[in-house]
């Protein structure tokens, strides 16, 4: 027997709708049952012969509170699996909406779902009454010979009701979808706000991971390549001092290798300090910036006012900003002096680097300044540059500071 395609689609949709309605009955029935349980305990507490005490009231109330979130997750699965509607995951702070749906709207839908299921069962029983009546003892059928007429009417009525069941069940499912989306769905602004929060958290994780990776590279360079270069320079220095009878060409090669090794050590030291100096973790930003100012190729006046430590990622960004700014001043500004001011004002860490150079610095043209601005924005900081032609140049960075 071949079922017509249209009837097949109706039956498939009816099966889906009835499964959706049937799954909703227990989910919508849990909050009323918990409320009845709580009321029974309240009556027990207020009545004579109290046995539960206060704990007897707290248990059902606590279960009712905790069930809101779990029921919402179950409803999300029900809508997604049976209707293809993907409701967003609500957070605990949105508990009012979860309570409203599960404890107020849900029980009303539960009653409607029970009514629809009762209609379906009754209609099926009526439509098949002429079949199941033969399960009754034949003596009863002989004694009640007129049963065929009312059962015929019941069969016709049952078939008519069954014909209306797809529309009835489909209407209830559509109503639940509309209400579910209205109550459990988030608005566009809320979705954007949630997306921004998620992106902020993921970006903070990426910044922390990058900072941890820089620290690992600094340790590897300091404990590995740097130590081997130092050993190489020592060996070359010993060879130059002890091997006096070497030909001049050989001595020249050793001297050049010794000089290159020392220069490589110095460059590696600068690279390590630029990545993430150990003193930054051990003694804080003040000590690390003091080392930068002391090693700068031009006079640097450093003034700091840091009553407490900032987050490691923020301190790393502040150190990187000052390090790169002083390098740029030494290479491009033609300055005779520089000034670095680092202060903490509430939850803001402000870094100001100024010099008396020729000016003309533009973040839009230089990749170095653009990289500084991007590094600052990675922690929600603000980057400003004032560098008129002829100078002076002032770079101001404000970083959100959390301890």
C-alpha positions as CSV (number, residue, x, y, z in Angstrom):
1,X,0.0,0.0,0.0
2,X,1.4,3.3,-1.1
3,X,0.8,6.4,1.1
4,X,0.2,9.6,-0.9
5,X,3.1,12.1,-0.4
6,X,0.8,14.7,1.0
7,X,-0.7,12.4,3.5
8,X,2.8,11.1,4.4
9,X,3.9,14.7,5.1
10,X,0.9,15.2,7.3
11,X,1.6,12.1,9.3
12,X,5.3,12.9,9.7
13,X,4.4,16.4,10.9
14,X,1.7,15.0,13.2
15,X,4.2,12.5,14.7
16,X,6.7,15.3,15.3
17,X,4.1,17.6,16.9
18,X,2.8,14.8,19.2
19,X,6.3,14.0,20.3
20,X,6.9,17.7,21.0
21,X,3.7,17.9,23.0
22,X,4.3,14.6,24.8
23,X,7.8,15.7,25.8
24,X,6.5,19.0,27.1
25,X,4.0,17.4,29.6
26,X,6.6,16.2,32.1
27,X,8.8,19.3,31.7
28,X,5.9,21.6,32.3
29,X,4.6,19.5,35.1
30,X,7.7,19.5,37.3
31,X,7.3,23.1,38.7
32,X,3.7,22.6,39.8
33,X,4.6,19.4,41.5
34,X,7.4,21.1,43.3
35,X,5.1,23.9,44.3
36,X,2.5,21.4,45.7
37,X,5.3,19.7,47.6
38,X,6.4,23.0,49.0
39,X,2.8,23.9,50.0
40,X,2.4,20.6,51.8
41,X,5.5,21.2,53.8
42,X,4.3,24.7,54.6
43,X,1.1,23.2,55.9
44,X,3.1,20.7,57.9
45,X,5.2,23.5,59.4
46,X,2.3,25.7,60.3
47,X,0.2,22.8,61.6
48,X,0.5,21.0,64.9
49,X,3.1,18.3,65.4
50,X,5.8,19.9,63.2
51,X,8.4,17.4,62.2
52,X,10.2,18.9,59.2
53,X,11.2,22.3,60.7
54,X,12.6,25.0,58.5
55,X,14.7,22.6,56.5
56,X,11.6,20.9,55.2
57,X,10.6,24.1,53.6
58,X,14.0,25.0,52.2
59,X,14.5,21.7,50.4
60,X,11.5,22.0,47.9
61,X,12.1,25.8,47.5
62,X,15.8,25.2,46.7
63,X,14.9,22.5,44.2
64,X,12.4,24.8,42.6
65,X,15.0,27.5,42.2
66,X,17.7,25.2,40.8
67,X,15.2,23.4,38.5
68,X,14.6,26.6,36.5
69,X,18.0,26.5,34.8
70,X,17.9,22.7,34.2
71,X,14.4,22.9,32.8
72,X,15.4,25.7,30.4
73,X,18.2,23.5,29.1
74,X,15.8,20.6,28.6
75,X,13.4,23.0,26.8
76,X,16.2,24.1,24.6
77,X,16.9,20.4,23.7
78,X,13.2,19.9,23.0
79,X,12.8,22.9,20.7
80,X,16.1,22.1,18.9
81,X,15.5,18.4,18.4
82,X,11.8,18.3,17.6
83,X,11.2,21.7,16.0
84,X,14.6,22.7,14.7
85,X,14.5,26.0,16.7
86,X,17.8,26.8,18.3
87,X,17.1,28.9,21.4
88,X,20.2,30.6,22.9
89,X,21.6,29.4,26.1
90,X,20.4,31.7,28.9
91,X,22.7,32.6,31.8
92,X,22.0,32.4,35.5
93,X,21.5,36.1,35.7
94,X,18.6,35.8,33.3
95,X,16.7,33.7,35.9
96,X,13.5,35.9,35.8
97,X,12.8,34.9,32.3
98,X,13.5,31.2,33.0
99,X,11.2,31.4,36.1
100,X,8.5,33.1,34.1
101,X,8.5,30.5,31.4
102,X,9.0,27.3,33.5
103,X,6.8,28.3,36.5
104,X,4.1,30.5,35.0
105,X,3.7,29.9,31.3
106,X,4.9,26.3,31.2
107,X,2.1,24.9,33.5
108,X,-0.5,26.5,31.3
109,X,1.0,24.9,28.2
110,X,1.2,21.6,30.2
111,X,-2.6,21.7,30.7
112,X,-3.2,22.4,27.0
113,X,-0.8,19.6,26.1
114,X,-2.6,17.2,28.4
115,X,-5.9,18.3,26.8
116,X,-4.6,17.6,23.3
117,X,-3.3,14.2,24.3
118,X,-6.6,13.3,26.0
119,X,-8.5,14.4,22.9
120,X,-6.2,12.2,20.7
121,X,-6.6,9.2,23.0
122,X,-10.4,9.6,23.2
123,X,-10.7,10.1,19.5
124,X,-8.6,7.0,18.8
125,X,-10.7,5.0,21.2
126,X,-14.0,6.2,19.6
127,X,-12.7,5.7,16.0
128,X,-11.8,2.1,16.8
129,X,-14.8,1.3,18.9
130,X,-16.3,-1.1,16.4
131,X,-13.0,-3.0,16.5
132,X,-12.3,-3.2,20.2
133,X,-15.9,-4.0,21.1
134,X,-15.3,-7.5,20.0
135,X,-12.8,-7.9,22.9
136,X,-15.9,-7.7,25.2
137,X,-17.5,-10.9,26.3
138,X,-20.0,-12.1,23.6
139,X,-22.7,-12.6,26.3
140,X,-22.7,-8.8,26.8
141,X,-23.0,-8.2,23.1
142,X,-25.9,-10.6,22.9
143,X,-27.7,-8.9,25.8
144,X,-27.1,-5.4,24.3
145,X,-27.9,-5.9,20.6
146,X,-28.3,-2.2,20.0
147,X,-24.7,-1.3,20.7
148,X,-23.8,-1.0,17.0
149,X,-25.7,2.2,16.4
150,X,-24.1,4.4,19.2
151,X,-20.7,2.8,18.4
152,X,-21.2,3.8,14.8
153,X,-21.8,7.4,15.8
154,X,-18.8,7.3,18.1
155,X,-16.6,6.0,15.3
156,X,-17.7,8.7,12.9
157,X,-17.2,11.4,15.6
158,X,-13.8,9.9,16.5
159,X,-12.7,10.0,12.8
160,X,-13.8,13.6,12.5
161,X,-11.9,14.6,15.6
162,X,-8.8,12.7,14.4
163,X,-9.0,14.6,11.1
164,X,-8.8,17.8,13.2
165,X,-5.9,16.6,15.4
166,X,-3.1,17.7,13.0
167,X,-4.4,21.2,12.9
168,X,-5.0,21.3,16.6
169,X,-1.5,19.8,17.5
170,X,0.2,22.0,14.9
171,X,-1.5,25.1,16.3
172,X,-0.4,24.3,19.8
173,X,3.2,23.7,18.6
174,X,3.3,27.0,16.7
175,X,1.9,28.8,19.8
176,X,4.6,27.3,22.0
177,X,7.3,28.3,19.5
178,X,6.1,31.9,19.4
179,X,6.0,32.1,23.2
180,X,9.2,30.3,23.6
181,X,11.1,32.6,21.3
182,X,9.5,35.6,22.8
183,X,10.5,34.6,26.4
184,X,13.6,32.5,26.1
185,X,15.1,34.2,23.0
186,X,17.5,37.1,23.5
187,X,17.1,40.4,21.6
188,X,19.5,41.6,19.1
189,X,21.1,44.0,21.6
190,X,21.4,41.3,24.2
191,X,22.9,38.9,21.7
192,X,25.5,41.6,20.6
193,X,26.3,42.3,24.3
194,X,26.8,38.6,24.9
195,X,28.9,38.3,21.8
196,X,31.1,41.3,22.9
197,X,31.5,39.6,26.4
198,X,32.5,36.3,24.7
199,X,35.0,38.1,22.4
200,X,36.4,40.0,25.3
201,X,37.0,36.8,27.3
202,X,38.5,35.0,24.3
203,X,40.7,38.0,23.5
204,X,41.9,38.2,27.1
205,X,42.7,34.5,26.9
206,X,44.7,35.1,23.7
207,X,46.6,38.0,25.3
208,X,47.4,35.9,28.4
209,X,48.5,33.0,26.1
210,X,50.7,35.3,24.0
211,X,52.3,36.7,27.2
212,X,52.9,33.2,28.6
213,X,54.5,32.3,25.2
214,X,56.8,35.3,25.3
215,X,57.9,34.4,28.9
216,X,58.6,30.8,27.7
217,X,60.7,32.1,24.8
218,X,62.6,34.5,27.1
219,X,63.4,31.6,29.5
220,X,64.5,29.4,26.6
221,X,66.7,32.1,25.2
222,X,68.2,33.0,28.6
223,X,68.8,29.4,29.7
224,X,69.7,28.0,26.3
225,X,71.1,30.0,23.5
226,X,72.4,32.8,25.7
227,X,74.4,30.5,27.9
228,X,75.9,28.7,24.9
229,X,77.0,32.0,23.4
230,X,78.5,33.0,26.7
231,X,80.5,29.8,26.9
232,X,81.6,30.3,23.3
233,X,82.8,33.8,24.0
234,X,84.7,32.6,27.1
235,X,86.4,29.8,25.1
236,X,87.3,32.2,22.3
237,X,88.7,34.7,24.9
238,X,90.8,31.9,26.5
239,X,92.1,30.8,23.1
240,X,93.0,34.4,22.2
241,X,94.8,34.8,25.6
242,X,96.6,31.5,25.7
243,X,97.5,30.6,22.1
244,X,100.3,33.0,21.5
245,X,102.1,31.0,18.8
246,X,99.2,31.0,16.3
247,X,99.7,32.6,12.8
248,X,98.4,36.2,12.5
249,X,95.6,35.1,10.2
250,X,94.4,32.5,12.8
251,X,94.6,35.1,15.6
252,X,92.6,37.6,13.5
253,X,89.9,35.0,12.9
254,X,89.7,34.2,16.7
255,X,89.5,37.9,17.6
256,X,86.7,38.5,15.0
257,X,84.8,35.5,16.3
258,X,85.2,36.6,19.9
259,X,84.0,40.1,19.0
260,X,81.0,38.7,17.0
261,X,80.1,36.4,19.9
262,X,80.1,39.3,22.4
263,X,77.9,41.4,20.0
264,X,75.5,38.5,19.6
265,X,75.3,38.2,23.4
266,X,74.5,41.9,23.7
267,X,71.9,41.7,20.9
268,X,70.4,38.6,22.5
269,X,70.2,40.4,25.9
270,X,68.4,43.3,24.3
271,X,66.0,40.8,22.6
272,X,65.3,39.0,25.9
273,X,64.7,42.2,27.8
274,X,62.3,43.3,25.0
275,X,60.3,40.1,25.2
276,X,59.7,39.9,28.9
277,X,62.4,40.6,31.4
278,X,62.6,38.4,34.5
279,X,62.8,41.5,36.7
280,X,59.3,42.5,35.6
281,X,57.9,39.4,37.3
282,X,60.1,39.5,40.3
283,X,60.2,43.2,41.2
284,X,57.5,44.8,39.2
285,X,57.1,47.5,36.6
286,X,59.1,50.2,38.5
287,X,62.3,48.2,38.7
288,X,62.0,47.0,35.1
289,X,61.5,50.5,33.7
290,X,64.5,51.7,35.8
291,X,66.6,49.2,34.0
292,X,65.3,50.4,30.7
293,X,66.1,54.0,31.5
294,X,69.6,53.1,32.7
295,X,70.4,51.2,29.5
296,X,69.0,53.8,27.1
297,X,71.6,55.5,24.8
298,X,70.3,59.0,25.8
299,X,69.5,60.6,29.2
300,X,66.0,59.4,30.4
301,X,64.2,60.9,33.3
302,X,61.9,58.3,34.9
303,X,59.1,59.2,37.3
304,X,56.7,56.5,38.6
305,X,53.8,56.5,41.0
306,X,52.6,52.9,41.3
307,X,50.9,52.1,44.6
308,X,50.3,48.5,43.7
309,X,50.9,45.8,41.0
310,X,48.8,45.6,37.9
311,X,47.8,42.5,36.1
312,X,50.8,40.7,34.5
313,X,49.4,41.3,30.9
314,X,49.0,45.0,31.6
315,X,52.5,45.4,33.1
316,X,53.9,43.5,30.1
317,X,52.2,45.9,27.7
318,X,53.4,48.9,29.6
319,X,57.0,47.7,29.6
320,X,56.8,46.9,25.9
321,X,55.4,50.4,25.1
322,X,58.2,52.2,27.0
323,X,60.9,49.9,25.6
324,X,59.8,50.4,22.0
325,X,59.2,54.1,22.5
326,X,62.7,54.6,23.8
327,X,64.2,52.6,20.9
328,X,62.3,54.8,18.4
329,X,63.5,57.9,20.2
330,X,67.1,56.8,20.0
331,X,66.9,55.7,16.3
332,X,64.6,58.3,14.7
333,X,63.9,61.3,16.9
334,X,67.4,62.9,17.1
335,X,66.5,63.8,20.6
336,X,68.9,64.8,23.4
337,X,66.7,63.6,26.3
338,X,63.5,61.7,27.0
339,X,61.1,61.6,29.9
340,X,59.0,58.7,31.0
341,X,56.1,59.1,33.5
342,X,54.1,56.1,34.7
343,X,51.2,56.7,37.1
344,X,48.2,54.8,38.3
345,X,45.0,56.7,38.7
346,X,42.4,54.5,40.1
347,X,41.9,51.6,37.6
348,X,43.9,53.3,34.9
349,X,47.6,52.9,34.3
350,X,48.9,55.9,32.4
351,X,52.2,55.9,30.5
352,X,53.6,59.1,29.0
353,X,56.8,59.1,27.0
354,X,58.1,62.5,25.8
355,X,61.2,63.6,24.0
356,X,62.7,66.9,22.6
357,X,63.4,65.4,19.1
358,X,62.4,66.6,15.6
359,X,58.9,65.2,15.8
360,X,56.8,64.2,12.8
361,X,56.0,60.7,14.1
362,X,52.8,59.3,12.6
363,X,51.3,56.0,13.6
364,X,49.6,55.7,10.3
365,X,52.9,55.6,8.4
366,X,55.2,53.7,10.7
367,X,54.6,50.0,11.3
368,X,56.4,50.2,14.7
369,X,53.9,52.8,16.1
370,X,51.0,50.9,14.5
371,X,52.2,47.8,16.3
372,X,52.4,49.7,19.6
373,X,48.8,50.9,19.1
374,X,47.6,47.4,18.4
375,X,49.4,46.0,21.4
376,X,47.7,48.6,23.6
377,X,44.3,47.9,22.1
378,X,44.7,44.2,22.8
379,X,44.0,45.0,26.5
380,X,41.3,47.7,25.8
381,X,43.8,50.5,26.2
382,X,43.9,53.9,24.6
383,X,46.8,55.2,22.5
384,X,47.4,58.8,21.6
385,X,50.4,60.5,19.8
386,X,51.2,64.2,19.6
387,X,54.3,64.8,17.3
388,X,54.2,68.1,15.4
389,X,57.0,68.7,12.9
390,X,59.9,70.2,14.9
391,X,58.9,68.5,18.1
392,X,58.4,67.8,20.8
393,X,56.8,64.3,20.7
394,X,54.5,63.0,23.4
395,X,53.0,59.5,23.4
396,X,50.2,58.8,26.0
397,X,49.0,55.3,26.7
398,X,46.1,54.5,29.1
399,X,45.7,50.9,30.2
400,X,42.8,49.4,32.2
401,X,44.5,48.3,35.4
402,X,43.1,45.4,37.4
403,X,44.9,44.0,40.4
